[in-house]
């Protein structure tokens, strides 16, 4: 399932990908999500908080609609950060 099906704009994805190439920014995002597990990534409130925090770190103001699109996308992926195949699938989706 692609991020585009959730209405997430390609220009936003490209800006975030570019900003994530900065090692300092990448480290801040990694710290934000450190310890997250598959149950956390299915909790709408936790995911929403992380999306808001990540947007601040990336200096990407999000509308309520964009925020909801991203939260819905994350929940739909049923990500298990301990499962290498899940992580490879996500990486391939955004390369």
PyMOL Python script that loads the backbone (N, CA, C, O; Angstrom):
from pymol import cmd

cmd.read_pdbstr("""\
ATOM      1  N   UNK A   1       0.858  -1.184   0.000  1.00  0.00           N
ATOM      2  CA  UNK A   1       0.000   0.000   0.000  1.00  0.00           C
ATOM      3  C   UNK A   1       0.898   1.239   0.000  1.00  0.00           C
ATOM      4  O   UNK A   1       1.773   1.381   0.854  1.00  0.00           O
ATOM      5  N   UNK A   2       0.681   2.097  -0.928  1.00  0.00           N
ATOM      6  CA  UNK A   2       1.551   3.243  -1.124  1.00  0.00           C
ATOM      7  C   UNK A   2       1.070   4.479  -0.357  1.00  0.00           C
ATOM      8  O   UNK A   2      -0.124   4.658  -0.120  1.00  0.00           O
ATOM      9  N   UNK A   3       2.020   5.312   0.018  1.00  0.00           N
ATOM     10  CA  UNK A   3       1.702   6.553   0.723  1.00  0.00           C
ATOM     11  C   UNK A   3       0.826   7.465  -0.125  1.00  0.00           C
ATOM     12  O   UNK A   3       0.059   8.258   0.420  1.00  0.00           O
ATOM     13  N   UNK A   4       0.925   7.367  -1.456  1.00  0.00           N
ATOM     14  CA  UNK A   4       0.131   8.228  -2.333  1.00  0.00           C
ATOM     15  C   UNK A   4      -1.366   7.952  -2.183  1.00  0.00           C
ATOM     16  O   UNK A   4      -2.184   8.858  -2.339  1.00  0.00           O
ATOM     17  N   UNK A   5      -1.723   6.708  -1.881  1.00  0.00           N
ATOM     18  CA  UNK A   5      -3.136   6.345  -1.721  1.00  0.00           C
ATOM     19  C   UNK A   5      -3.758   7.008  -0.501  1.00  0.00           C
ATOM     20  O   UNK A   5      -4.980   7.044  -0.361  1.00  0.00           O
ATOM     21  N   UNK A   6      -2.913   7.531   0.379  1.00  0.00           N
ATOM     22  CA  UNK A   6      -3.406   8.203   1.577  1.00  0.00           C
ATOM     23  C   UNK A   6      -3.480   9.719   1.377  1.00  0.00           C
ATOM     24  O   UNK A   6      -3.810  10.458   2.304  1.00  0.00           O
ATOM     25  N   UNK A   7      -3.174  10.171   0.166  1.00  0.00           N
ATOM     26  CA  UNK A   7      -3.260  11.597  -0.137  1.00  0.00           C
ATOM     27  C   UNK A   7      -2.044  12.399   0.296  1.00  0.00           C
ATOM     28  O   UNK A   7      -2.076  13.630   0.293  1.00  0.00           O
ATOM     29  N   UNK A   8      -0.978  11.713   0.667  1.00  0.00           N
ATOM     30  CA  UNK A   8       0.242  12.401   1.092  1.00  0.00           C
ATOM     31  C   UNK A   8       0.927  12.951  -0.150  1.00  0.00           C
ATOM     32  O   UNK A   8       1.171  12.226  -1.114  1.00  0.00           O
ATOM     33  N   UNK A   9       1.231  14.238  -0.113  1.00  0.00           N
ATOM     34  CA  UNK A   9       1.761  14.914  -1.299  1.00  0.00           C
ATOM     35  C   UNK A   9       3.213  14.552  -1.581  1.00  0.00           C
ATOM     36  O   UNK A   9       4.034  14.498  -0.666  1.00  0.00           O
ATOM     37  N   UNK A  10       3.527  14.302  -2.854  1.00  0.00           N
ATOM     38  CA  UNK A  10       4.904  13.948  -3.232  1.00  0.00           C
ATOM     39  C   UNK A  10       5.933  15.018  -2.855  1.00  0.00           C
ATOM     40  O   UNK A  10       7.063  14.684  -2.497  1.00  0.00           O
ATOM     41  N   UNK A  11       5.556  16.297  -2.932  1.00  0.00           N
ATOM     42  CA  UNK A  11       6.520  17.354  -2.589  1.00  0.00           C
ATOM     43  C   UNK A  11       6.883  17.298  -1.101  1.00  0.00           C
ATOM     44  O   UNK A  11       8.025  17.579  -0.737  1.00  0.00           O
ATOM     45  N   UNK A  12       5.932  16.942  -0.246  1.00  0.00           N
ATOM     46  CA  UNK A  12       6.206  16.797   1.186  1.00  0.00           C
ATOM     47  C   UNK A  12       7.173  15.636   1.403  1.00  0.00           C
ATOM     48  O   UNK A  12       8.142  15.766   2.150  1.00  0.00           O
ATOM     49  N   UNK A  13       6.917  14.521   0.761  1.00  0.00           N
ATOM     50  CA  UNK A  13       7.783  13.350   0.892  1.00  0.00           C
ATOM     51  C   UNK A  13       9.202  13.686   0.434  1.00  0.00           C
ATOM     52  O   UNK A  13      10.168  13.319   1.102  1.00  0.00           O
ATOM     53  N   UNK A  14       9.335  14.369  -0.680  1.00  0.00           N
ATOM     54  CA  UNK A  14      10.666  14.721  -1.195  1.00  0.00           C
ATOM     55  C   UNK A  14      11.401  15.665  -0.244  1.00  0.00           C
ATOM     56  O   UNK A  14      12.604  15.510  -0.030  1.00  0.00           O
ATOM     57  N   UNK A  15      10.693  16.640   0.327  1.00  0.00           N
ATOM     58  CA  UNK A  15      11.333  17.560   1.280  1.00  0.00           C
ATOM     59  C   UNK A  15      11.807  16.806   2.515  1.00  0.00           C
ATOM     60  O   UNK A  15      12.913  17.043   3.002  1.00  0.00           O
ATOM     61  N   UNK A  16      10.979  15.901   3.022  1.00  0.00           N
ATOM     62  CA  UNK A  16      11.339  15.132   4.213  1.00  0.00           C
ATOM     63  C   UNK A  16      12.530  14.221   3.912  1.00  0.00           C
ATOM     64  O   UNK A  16      13.451  14.120   4.722  1.00  0.00           O
ATOM     65  N   UNK A  17      12.516  13.562   2.760  1.00  0.00           N
ATOM     66  CA  UNK A  17      13.641  12.701   2.386  1.00  0.00           C
ATOM     67  C   UNK A  17      14.941  13.512   2.336  1.00  0.00           C
ATOM     68  O   UNK A  17      15.979  13.053   2.813  1.00  0.00           O
ATOM     69  N   UNK A  18      14.883  14.710   1.762  1.00  0.00           N
ATOM     70  CA  UNK A  18      16.062  15.571   1.663  1.00  0.00           C
ATOM     71  C   UNK A  18      16.555  15.967   3.060  1.00  0.00           C
ATOM     72  O   UNK A  18      17.751  15.912   3.343  1.00  0.00           O
ATOM     73  N   UNK A  19      15.620  16.365   3.925  1.00  0.00           N
ATOM     74  CA  UNK A  19      15.997  16.792   5.272  1.00  0.00           C
ATOM     75  C   UNK A  19      16.552  15.644   6.103  1.00  0.00           C
ATOM     76  O   UNK A  19      17.400  15.857   6.970  1.00  0.00           O
ATOM     77  N   UNK A  20      16.079  14.430   5.845  1.00  0.00           N
ATOM     78  CA  UNK A  20      16.552  13.267   6.598  1.00  0.00           C
ATOM     79  C   UNK A  20      17.984  12.884   6.215  1.00  0.00           C
ATOM     80  O   UNK A  20      18.605  12.074   6.903  1.00  0.00           O
ATOM     81  N   UNK A  21      18.516  13.448   5.133  1.00  0.00           N
ATOM     82  CA  UNK A  21      19.910  13.194   4.756  1.00  0.00           C
ATOM     83  C   UNK A  21      20.882  13.937   5.668  1.00  0.00           C
ATOM     84  O   UNK A  21      22.073  13.628   5.695  1.00  0.00           O
ATOM     85  N   UNK A  22      20.371  14.919   6.418  1.00  0.00           N
ATOM     86  CA  UNK A  22      21.193  15.642   7.381  1.00  0.00           C
ATOM     87  C   UNK A  22      21.383  14.734   8.607  1.00  0.00           C
ATOM     88  O   UNK A  22      20.405  14.371   9.260  1.00  0.00           O
ATOM     89  N   UNK A  23      22.648  14.361   8.927  1.00  0.00           N
ATOM     90  CA  UNK A  23      22.891  13.428  10.035  1.00  0.00           C
ATOM     91  C   UNK A  23      22.328  13.892  11.382  1.00  0.00           C
ATOM     92  O   UNK A  23      21.866  13.066  12.170  1.00  0.00           O
ATOM     93  N   UNK A  24      22.359  15.177  11.651  1.00  0.00           N
ATOM     94  CA  UNK A  24      21.840  15.701  12.918  1.00  0.00           C
ATOM     95  C   UNK A  24      20.330  15.509  12.997  1.00  0.00           C
ATOM     96  O   UNK A  24      19.797  15.067  14.015  1.00  0.00           O
ATOM     97  N   UNK A  25      19.660  15.846  11.916  1.00  0.00           N
ATOM     98  CA  UNK A  25      18.205  15.690  11.861  1.00  0.00           C
ATOM     99  C   UNK A  25      17.823  14.219  11.968  1.00  0.00           C
ATOM    100  O   UNK A  25      16.907  13.858  12.708  1.00  0.00           O
ATOM    101  N   UNK A  26      18.525  13.383  11.233  1.00  0.00           N
ATOM    102  CA  UNK A  26      18.254  11.943  11.247  1.00  0.00           C
ATOM    103  C   UNK A  26      18.400  11.390  12.670  1.00  0.00           C
ATOM    104  O   UNK A  26      17.585  10.583  13.115  1.00  0.00           O
ATOM    105  N   UNK A  27      19.434  11.826  13.370  1.00  0.00           N
ATOM    106  CA  UNK A  27      19.669  11.356  14.742  1.00  0.00           C
ATOM    107  C   UNK A  27      18.545  11.804  15.677  1.00  0.00           C
ATOM    108  O   UNK A  27      18.124  11.042  16.548  1.00  0.00           O
ATOM    109  N   UNK A  28      18.058  13.031  15.504  1.00  0.00           N
ATOM    110  CA  UNK A  28      16.949  13.520  16.340  1.00  0.00           C
ATOM    111  C   UNK A  28      15.690  12.686  16.119  1.00  0.00           C
ATOM    112  O   UNK A  28      14.976  12.371  17.071  1.00  0.00           O
ATOM    113  N   UNK A  29      15.418  12.329  14.866  1.00  0.00           N
ATOM    114  CA  UNK A  29      14.247  11.507  14.550  1.00  0.00           C
ATOM    115  C   UNK A  29      14.426  10.102  15.133  1.00  0.00           C
ATOM    116  O   UNK A  29      13.482   9.524  15.671  1.00  0.00           O
ATOM    117  N   UNK A  30      15.638   9.561  15.023  1.00  0.00           N
ATOM    118  CA  UNK A  30      15.913   8.239  15.598  1.00  0.00           C
ATOM    119  C   UNK A  30      15.703   8.257  17.106  1.00  0.00           C
ATOM    120  O   UNK A  30      15.137   7.315  17.659  1.00  0.00           O
ATOM    121  N   UNK A  31      16.148   9.305  17.773  1.00  0.00           N
ATOM    122  CA  UNK A  31      15.955   9.428  19.222  1.00  0.00           C
ATOM    123  C   UNK A  31      14.477   9.536  19.571  1.00  0.00           C
ATOM    124  O   UNK A  31      14.024   8.971  20.567  1.00  0.00           O
ATOM    125  N   UNK A  32      13.729  10.264  18.749  1.00  0.00           N
ATOM    126  CA  UNK A  32      12.293  10.419  18.977  1.00  0.00           C
ATOM    127  C   UNK A  32      11.594   9.062  18.977  1.00  0.00           C
ATOM    128  O   UNK A  32      10.712   8.810  19.798  1.00  0.00           O
ATOM    129  N   UNK A  33      11.991   8.203  18.063  1.00  0.00           N
ATOM    130  CA  UNK A  33      11.317   6.916  17.893  1.00  0.00           C
ATOM    131  C   UNK A  33      12.012   5.767  18.616  1.00  0.00           C
ATOM    132  O   UNK A  33      11.580   4.619  18.511  1.00  0.00           O
ATOM    133  N   UNK A  34      13.077   6.063  19.342  1.00  0.00           N
ATOM    134  CA  UNK A  34      13.813   5.024  20.058  1.00  0.00           C
ATOM    135  C   UNK A  34      12.893   4.298  21.039  1.00  0.00           C
ATOM    136  O   UNK A  34      12.218   4.921  21.858  1.00  0.00           O
ATOM    137  N   UNK A  35      12.882   2.993  20.939  1.00  0.00           N
ATOM    138  CA  UNK A  35      12.056   2.196  21.842  1.00  0.00           C
ATOM    139  C   UNK A  35      10.648   1.948  21.361  1.00  0.00           C
ATOM    140  O   UNK A  35       9.890   1.230  22.013  1.00  0.00           O
ATOM    141  N   UNK A  36      10.279   2.528  20.230  1.00  0.00           N
ATOM    142  CA  UNK A  36       8.927   2.305  19.693  1.00  0.00           C
ATOM    143  C   UNK A  36       8.782   0.840  19.309  1.00  0.00           C
ATOM    144  O   UNK A  36       9.705   0.238  18.761  1.00  0.00           O
ATOM    145  N   UNK A  37       7.619   0.275  19.599  1.00  0.00           N
ATOM    146  CA  UNK A  37       7.370  -1.113  19.210  1.00  0.00           C
ATOM    147  C   UNK A  37       6.110  -1.183  18.347  1.00  0.00           C
ATOM    148  O   UNK A  37       5.457  -0.170  18.096  1.00  0.00           O
ATOM    149  N   UNK A  38       5.785  -2.386  17.902  1.00  0.00           N
ATOM    150  CA  UNK A  38       4.654  -2.522  16.973  1.00  0.00           C
ATOM    151  C   UNK A  38       3.333  -2.095  17.614  1.00  0.00           C
ATOM    152  O   UNK A  38       2.422  -1.648  16.917  1.00  0.00           O
ATOM    153  N   UNK A  39       3.224  -2.229  18.934  1.00  0.00           N
ATOM    154  CA  UNK A  39       1.985  -1.821  19.609  1.00  0.00           C
ATOM    155  C   UNK A  39       1.887  -0.296  19.675  1.00  0.00           C
ATOM    156  O   UNK A  39       0.809   0.275  19.509  1.00  0.00           O
ATOM    157  N   UNK A  40       3.032   0.356  19.920  1.00  0.00           N
ATOM    158  CA  UNK A  40       3.060   1.828  19.917  1.00  0.00           C
ATOM    159  C   UNK A  40       2.667   2.363  18.544  1.00  0.00           C
ATOM    160  O   UNK A  40       1.966   3.368  18.428  1.00  0.00           O
ATOM    161  N   UNK A  41       3.133   1.668  17.503  1.00  0.00           N
ATOM    162  CA  UNK A  41       2.878   2.124  16.132  1.00  0.00           C
ATOM    163  C   UNK A  41       1.463   1.803  15.658  1.00  0.00           C
ATOM    164  O   UNK A  41       1.111   2.089  14.513  1.00  0.00           O
ATOM    165  N   UNK A  42       0.651   1.209  16.534  1.00  0.00           N
ATOM    166  CA  UNK A  42      -0.771   1.001  16.244  1.00  0.00           C
ATOM    167  C   UNK A  42      -1.646   1.856  17.154  1.00  0.00           C
ATOM    168  O   UNK A  42      -2.873   1.770  17.107  1.00  0.00           O
ATOM    169  N   UNK A  43      -1.013   2.673  17.974  1.00  0.00           N
ATOM    170  CA  UNK A  43      -1.718   3.557  18.906  1.00  0.00           C
ATOM    171  C   UNK A  43      -1.841   4.936  18.257  1.00  0.00           C
ATOM    172  O   UNK A  43      -0.856   5.662  18.127  1.00  0.00           O
ATOM    173  N   UNK A  44      -3.055   5.284  17.853  1.00  0.00           N
ATOM    174  CA  UNK A  44      -3.293   6.526  17.112  1.00  0.00           C
ATOM    175  C   UNK A  44      -2.753   7.753  17.855  1.00  0.00           C
ATOM    176  O   UNK A  44      -2.156   8.629  17.231  1.00  0.00           O
ATOM    177  N   UNK A  45      -2.952   7.829  19.168  1.00  0.00           N
ATOM    178  CA  UNK A  45      -2.501   9.004  19.920  1.00  0.00           C
ATOM    179  C   UNK A  45      -0.971   9.111  19.949  1.00  0.00           C
ATOM    180  O   UNK A  45      -0.418  10.199  19.789  1.00  0.00           O
ATOM    181  N   UNK A  46      -0.295   7.979  20.153  1.00  0.00           N
ATOM    182  CA  UNK A  46       1.168   8.009  20.161  1.00  0.00           C
ATOM    183  C   UNK A  46       1.705   8.383  18.788  1.00  0.00           C
ATOM    184  O   UNK A  46       2.624   9.195  18.678  1.00  0.00           O
ATOM    185  N   UNK A  47       1.134   7.793  17.741  1.00  0.00           N
ATOM    186  CA  UNK A  47       1.599   8.093  16.385  1.00  0.00           C
ATOM    187  C   UNK A  47       1.369   9.571  16.069  1.00  0.00           C
ATOM    188  O   UNK A  47       2.230  10.220  15.473  1.00  0.00           O
ATOM    189  N   UNK A  48       0.220  10.100  16.462  1.00  0.00           N
ATOM    190  CA  UNK A  48      -0.063  11.520  16.217  1.00  0.00           C
ATOM    191  C   UNK A  48       0.968  12.403  16.921  1.00  0.00           C
ATOM    192  O   UNK A  48       1.449  13.380  16.347  1.00  0.00           O
ATOM    193  N   UNK A  49       1.305  12.056  18.164  1.00  0.00           N
ATOM    194  CA  UNK A  49       2.323  12.831  18.905  1.00  0.00           C
ATOM    195  C   UNK A  49       3.666  12.776  18.185  1.00  0.00           C
ATOM    196  O   UNK A  49       4.349  13.791  18.053  1.00  0.00           O
ATOM    197  N   UNK A  50       4.040  11.586  17.720  1.00  0.00           N
ATOM    198  CA  UNK A  50       5.312  11.443  17.009  1.00  0.00           C
ATOM    199  C   UNK A  50       5.310  12.221  15.702  1.00  0.00           C
ATOM    200  O   UNK A  50       6.318  12.826  15.339  1.00  0.00           O
ATOM    201  N   UNK A  51       4.198  12.210  15.000  1.00  0.00           N
ATOM    202  CA  UNK A  51       4.107  12.957  13.737  1.00  0.00           C
ATOM    203  C   UNK A  51       4.287  14.453  14.021  1.00  0.00           C
ATOM    204  O   UNK A  51       5.013  15.142  13.305  1.00  0.00           O
ATOM    205  N   UNK A  52       3.628  14.946  15.059  1.00  0.00           N
ATOM    206  CA  UNK A  52       3.754  16.367  15.408  1.00  0.00           C
ATOM    207  C   UNK A  52       5.197  16.701  15.802  1.00  0.00           C
ATOM    208  O   UNK A  52       5.745  17.716  15.373  1.00  0.00           O
ATOM    209  N   UNK A  53       5.801  15.844  16.616  1.00  0.00           N
ATOM    210  CA  UNK A  53       7.187  16.087  17.046  1.00  0.00           C
ATOM    211  C   UNK A  53       8.150  16.019  15.869  1.00  0.00           C
ATOM    212  O   UNK A  53       9.054  16.847  15.756  1.00  0.00           O
ATOM    213  N   UNK A  54       7.963  15.043  14.996  1.00  0.00           N
ATOM    214  CA  UNK A  54       8.836  14.915  13.824  1.00  0.00           C
ATOM    215  C   UNK A  54       8.687  16.129  12.914  1.00  0.00           C
ATOM    216  O   UNK A  54       9.673  16.613  12.358  1.00  0.00           O
ATOM    217  N   UNK A  55       7.466  16.621  12.760  1.00  0.00           N
ATOM    218  CA  UNK A  55       7.234  17.800  11.917  1.00  0.00           C
ATOM    219  C   UNK A  55       7.991  19.011  12.467  1.00  0.00           C
ATOM    220  O   UNK A  55       8.526  19.816  11.705  1.00  0.00           O
ATOM    221  N   UNK A  56       8.031  19.129  13.798  1.00  0.00           N
ATOM    222  CA  UNK A  56       8.775  20.237  14.413  1.00  0.00           C
ATOM    223  C   UNK A  56      10.271  20.072  14.174  1.00  0.00           C
ATOM    224  O   UNK A  56      10.960  21.029  13.822  1.00  0.00           O
ATOM    225  N   UNK A  57      10.773  18.842  14.369  1.00  0.00           N
ATOM    226  CA  UNK A  57      12.199  18.589  14.152  1.00  0.00           C
ATOM    227  C   UNK A  57      12.578  18.900  12.707  1.00  0.00           C
ATOM    228  O   UNK A  57      13.637  19.468  12.444  1.00  0.00           O
ATOM    229  N   UNK A  58      11.704  18.523  11.772  1.00  0.00           N
ATOM    230  CA  UNK A  58      11.972  18.713  10.343  1.00  0.00           C
ATOM    231  C   UNK A  58      11.591  20.113   9.852  1.00  0.00           C
ATOM    232  O   UNK A  58      11.822  20.462   8.694  1.00  0.00           O
ATOM    233  N   UNK A  59      11.006  20.904  10.747  1.00  0.00           N
ATOM    234  CA  UNK A  59      10.532  22.242  10.383  1.00  0.00           C
ATOM    235  C   UNK A  59       9.572  22.168   9.195  1.00  0.00           C
ATOM    236  O   UNK A  59       9.686  22.922   8.229  1.00  0.00           O
ATOM    237  N   UNK A  60       8.621  21.232   9.298  1.00  0.00           N
ATOM    238  CA  UNK A  60       7.598  21.035   8.267  1.00  0.00           C
ATOM    239  C   UNK A  60       6.223  21.267   8.887  1.00  0.00           C
ATOM    240  O   UNK A  60       5.666  20.359   9.503  1.00  0.00           O
ATOM    241  N   UNK A  61       5.671  22.468   8.734  1.00  0.00           N
ATOM    242  CA  UNK A  61       4.330  22.698   9.291  1.00  0.00           C
ATOM    243  C   UNK A  61       3.311  21.832   8.545  1.00  0.00           C
ATOM    244  O   UNK A  61       3.256  21.835   7.315  1.00  0.00           O
ATOM    245  N   UNK A  62       2.507  21.095   9.311  1.00  0.00           N
ATOM    246  CA  UNK A  62       1.500  20.222   8.711  1.00  0.00           C
ATOM    247  C   UNK A  62       0.102  20.740   9.031  1.00  0.00           C
ATOM    248  O   UNK A  62      -0.158  21.222  10.134  1.00  0.00           O
ATOM    249  N   UNK A  63      -0.780  20.637   8.063  1.00  0.00           N
ATOM    250  CA  UNK A  63      -2.186  20.936   8.331  1.00  0.00           C
ATOM    251  C   UNK A  63      -2.775  19.755   9.089  1.00  0.00           C
ATOM    252  O   UNK A  63      -2.163  18.688   9.140  1.00  0.00           O
ATOM    253  N   UNK A  64      -3.944  19.930   9.674  1.00  0.00           N
ATOM    254  CA  UNK A  64      -4.624  18.827  10.361  1.00  0.00           C
ATOM    255  C   UNK A  64      -4.883  17.669   9.401  1.00  0.00           C
ATOM    256  O   UNK A  64      -4.782  16.502   9.779  1.00  0.00           O
ATOM    257  N   UNK A  65      -5.216  18.004   8.161  1.00  0.00           N
ATOM    258  CA  UNK A  65      -5.505  16.976   7.153  1.00  0.00           C
ATOM    259  C   UNK A  65      -4.232  16.188   6.838  1.00  0.00           C
ATOM    260  O   UNK A  65      -4.264  14.958   6.786  1.00  0.00           O
ATOM    261  N   UNK A  66      -3.118  16.885   6.629  1.00  0.00           N
ATOM    262  CA  UNK A  66      -1.852  16.197   6.338  1.00  0.00           C
ATOM    263  C   UNK A  66      -1.441  15.299   7.505  1.00  0.00           C
ATOM    264  O   UNK A  66      -0.985  14.171   7.313  1.00  0.00           O
ATOM    265  N   UNK A  67      -1.611  15.821   8.699  1.00  0.00           N
ATOM    266  CA  UNK A  67      -1.274  15.060   9.895  1.00  0.00           C
ATOM    267  C   UNK A  67      -2.098  13.767   9.949  1.00  0.00           C
ATOM    268  O   UNK A  67      -1.558  12.691  10.203  1.00  0.00           O
ATOM    269  N   UNK A  68      -3.386  13.881   9.711  1.00  0.00           N
ATOM    270  CA  UNK A  68      -4.273  12.713   9.734  1.00  0.00           C
ATOM    271  C   UNK A  68      -3.909  11.717   8.629  1.00  0.00           C
ATOM    272  O   UNK A  68      -3.970  10.506   8.843  1.00  0.00           O
ATOM    273  N   UNK A  69      -3.536  12.214   7.463  1.00  0.00           N
ATOM    274  CA  UNK A  69      -3.125  11.336   6.363  1.00  0.00           C
ATOM    275  C   UNK A  69      -1.889  10.522   6.758  1.00  0.00           C
ATOM    276  O   UNK A  69      -1.817   9.322   6.491  1.00  0.00           O
ATOM    277  N   UNK A  70      -0.934  11.175   7.385  1.00  0.00           N
ATOM    278  CA  UNK A  70       0.303  10.498   7.788  1.00  0.00           C
ATOM    279  C   UNK A  70       0.016   9.484   8.890  1.00  0.00           C
ATOM    280  O   UNK A  70       0.521   8.362   8.844  1.00  0.00           O
ATOM    281  N   UNK A  71      -0.782   9.864   9.873  1.00  0.00           N
ATOM    282  CA  UNK A  71      -1.149   8.947  10.960  1.00  0.00           C
ATOM    283  C   UNK A  71      -1.861   7.727  10.385  1.00  0.00           C
ATOM    284  O   UNK A  71      -1.533   6.597  10.747  1.00  0.00           O
ATOM    285  N   UNK A  72      -2.814   7.934   9.509  1.00  0.00           N
ATOM    286  CA  UNK A  72      -3.548   6.818   8.901  1.00  0.00           C
ATOM    287  C   UNK A  72      -2.610   5.911   8.111  1.00  0.00           C
ATOM    288  O   UNK A  72      -2.743   4.688   8.149  1.00  0.00           O
ATOM    289  N   UNK A  73      -1.664   6.513   7.396  1.00  0.00           N
ATOM    290  CA  UNK A  73      -0.685   5.736   6.641  1.00  0.00           C
ATOM    291  C   UNK A  73       0.135   4.847   7.579  1.00  0.00           C
ATOM    292  O   UNK A  73       0.287   3.651   7.330  1.00  0.00           O
ATOM    293  N   UNK A  74       0.659   5.430   8.648  1.00  0.00           N
ATOM    294  CA  UNK A  74       1.493   4.668   9.585  1.00  0.00           C
ATOM    295  C   UNK A  74       0.695   3.515  10.193  1.00  0.00           C
ATOM    296  O   UNK A  74       1.188   2.389  10.269  1.00  0.00           O
ATOM    297  N   UNK A  75      -0.527   3.791  10.623  1.00  0.00           N
ATOM    298  CA  UNK A  75      -1.355   2.739  11.223  1.00  0.00           C
ATOM    299  C   UNK A  75      -1.638   1.616  10.229  1.00  0.00           C
ATOM    300  O   UNK A  75      -1.620   0.442  10.598  1.00  0.00           O
ATOM    301  N   UNK A  76      -1.895   1.967   8.987  1.00  0.00           N
ATOM    302  CA  UNK A  76      -2.243   0.973   7.962  1.00  0.00           C
ATOM    303  C   UNK A  76      -1.065   0.055   7.626  1.00  0.00           C
ATOM    304  O   UNK A  76      -1.269  -1.068   7.162  1.00  0.00           O
ATOM    305  N   UNK A  77       0.171   0.528   7.858  1.00  0.00           N
ATOM    306  CA  UNK A  77       1.350  -0.276   7.514  1.00  0.00           C
ATOM    307  C   UNK A  77       1.580  -1.425   8.491  1.00  0.00           C
ATOM    308  O   UNK A  77       2.279  -2.387   8.171  1.00  0.00           O
ATOM    309  N   UNK A  78       0.988  -1.322   9.693  1.00  0.00           N
ATOM    310  CA  UNK A  78       1.188  -2.352  10.732  1.00  0.00           C
ATOM    311  C   UNK A  78       2.675  -2.685  10.887  1.00  0.00           C
ATOM    312  O   UNK A  78       3.092  -3.841  10.811  1.00  0.00           O
ATOM    313  N   UNK A  79       3.443  -1.636  11.105  1.00  0.00           N
ATOM    314  CA  UNK A  79       4.902  -1.743  11.167  1.00  0.00           C
ATOM    315  C   UNK A  79       5.348  -2.421  12.460  1.00  0.00           C
ATOM    316  O   UNK A  79       4.877  -2.096  13.550  1.00  0.00           O
ATOM    317  N   UNK A  80       6.259  -3.363  12.310  1.00  0.00           N
ATOM    318  CA  UNK A  80       6.953  -3.963  13.443  1.00  0.00           C
ATOM    319  C   UNK A  80       8.424  -3.588  13.287  1.00  0.00           C
ATOM    320  O   UNK A  80       9.114  -4.149  12.436  1.00  0.00           O
ATOM    321  N   UNK A  81       8.915  -2.645  14.098  1.00  0.00           N
ATOM    322  CA  UNK A  81      10.289  -2.171  13.923  1.00  0.00           C
ATOM    323  C   UNK A  81      11.347  -3.247  14.194  1.00  0.00           C
ATOM    324  O   UNK A  81      12.519  -3.048  13.876  1.00  0.00           O
ATOM    325  N   UNK A  82      10.954  -4.362  14.766  1.00  0.00           N
ATOM    326  CA  UNK A  82      11.893  -5.467  15.009  1.00  0.00           C
ATOM    327  C   UNK A  82      11.931  -6.438  13.828  1.00  0.00           C
ATOM    328  O   UNK A  82      12.763  -7.345  13.793  1.00  0.00           O
ATOM    329  N   UNK A  83      11.033  -6.246  12.865  1.00  0.00           N
ATOM    330  CA  UNK A  83      10.944  -7.140  11.707  1.00  0.00           C
ATOM    331  C   UNK A  83      11.691  -6.504  10.534  1.00  0.00           C
ATOM    332  O   UNK A  83      11.253  -5.493   9.985  1.00  0.00           O
ATOM    333  N   UNK A  84      12.797  -7.092  10.164  1.00  0.00           N
ATOM    334  CA  UNK A  84      13.643  -6.550   9.097  1.00  0.00           C
ATOM    335  C   UNK A  84      12.877  -6.421   7.782  1.00  0.00           C
ATOM    336  O   UNK A  84      13.076  -5.456   7.044  1.00  0.00           O
ATOM    337  N   UNK A  85      12.011  -7.375   7.484  1.00  0.00           N
ATOM    338  CA  UNK A  85      11.249  -7.309   6.229  1.00  0.00           C
ATOM    339  C   UNK A  85      10.322  -6.092   6.196  1.00  0.00           C
ATOM    340  O   UNK A  85      10.148  -5.476   5.145  1.00  0.00           O
ATOM    341  N   UNK A  86       9.734  -5.749   7.326  1.00  0.00           N
ATOM    342  CA  UNK A  86       8.886  -4.553   7.387  1.00  0.00           C
ATOM    343  C   UNK A  86       9.718  -3.304   7.084  1.00  0.00           C
ATOM    344  O   UNK A  86       9.295  -2.418   6.341  1.00  0.00           O
ATOM    345  N   UNK A  87      10.891  -3.261   7.672  1.00  0.00           N
ATOM    346  CA  UNK A  87      11.746  -2.084   7.493  1.00  0.00           C
ATOM    347  C   UNK A  87      12.249  -1.972   6.058  1.00  0.00           C
ATOM    348  O   UNK A  87      12.335  -0.873   5.511  1.00  0.00           O
ATOM    349  N   UNK A  88      12.578  -3.101   5.453  1.00  0.00           N
ATOM    350  CA  UNK A  88      13.017  -3.091   4.045  1.00  0.00           C
ATOM    351  C   UNK A  88      11.876  -2.624   3.150  1.00  0.00           C
ATOM    352  O   UNK A  88      12.093  -1.846   2.221  1.00  0.00           O
ATOM    353  N   UNK A  89      10.661  -3.097   3.426  1.00  0.00           N
ATOM    354  CA  UNK A  89       9.487  -2.701   2.637  1.00  0.00           C
ATOM    355  C   UNK A  89       9.282  -1.188   2.716  1.00  0.00           C
ATOM    356  O   UNK A  89       9.027  -0.537   1.702  1.00  0.00           O
ATOM    357  N   UNK A  90       9.393  -0.634   3.923  1.00  0.00           N
ATOM    358  CA  UNK A  90       9.233   0.816   4.083  1.00  0.00           C
ATOM    359  C   UNK A  90      10.350   1.574   3.373  1.00  0.00           C
ATOM    360  O   UNK A  90      10.100   2.578   2.706  1.00  0.00           O
ATOM    361  N   UNK A  91      11.569   1.095   3.516  1.00  0.00           N
ATOM    362  CA  UNK A  91      12.695   1.761   2.877  1.00  0.00           C
ATOM    363  C   UNK A  91      12.481   1.780   1.359  1.00  0.00           C
ATOM    364  O   UNK A  91      12.693   2.808   0.715  1.00  0.00           O
ATOM    365  N   UNK A  92      12.067   0.660   0.794  1.00  0.00           N
ATOM    366  CA  UNK A  92      11.842   0.568  -0.651  1.00  0.00           C
ATOM    367  C   UNK A  92      10.724   1.514  -1.103  1.00  0.00           C
ATOM    368  O   UNK A  92      10.772   2.056  -2.208  1.00  0.00           O
ATOM    369  N   UNK A  93       9.733   1.705  -0.255  1.00  0.00           N
ATOM    370  CA  UNK A  93       8.601   2.567  -0.599  1.00  0.00           C
ATOM    371  C   UNK A  93       9.031   4.032  -0.770  1.00  0.00           C
ATOM    372  O   UNK A  93       8.428   4.774  -1.546  1.00  0.00           O
ATOM    373  N   UNK A  94      10.083   4.442  -0.036  1.00  0.00           N
ATOM    374  CA  UNK A  94      10.465   5.845  -0.030  1.00  0.00           C
ATOM    375  C   UNK A  94      11.798   6.145  -0.695  1.00  0.00           C
ATOM    376  O   UNK A  94      12.291   7.268  -0.588  1.00  0.00           O
ATOM    377  N   UNK A  95      12.395   5.178  -1.378  1.00  0.00           N
ATOM    378  CA  UNK A  95      13.696   5.477  -1.991  1.00  0.00           C
ATOM    379  C   UNK A  95      13.561   6.143  -3.311  1.00  0.00           C
ATOM    380  O   UNK A  95      14.566   6.457  -3.950  1.00  0.00           O
TER     381      UNK A  95
END
""", "prot")
cmd.dss("prot")
cmd.show_as("cartoon", "prot")
cmd.util.cbc("prot")
cmd.orient("prot")
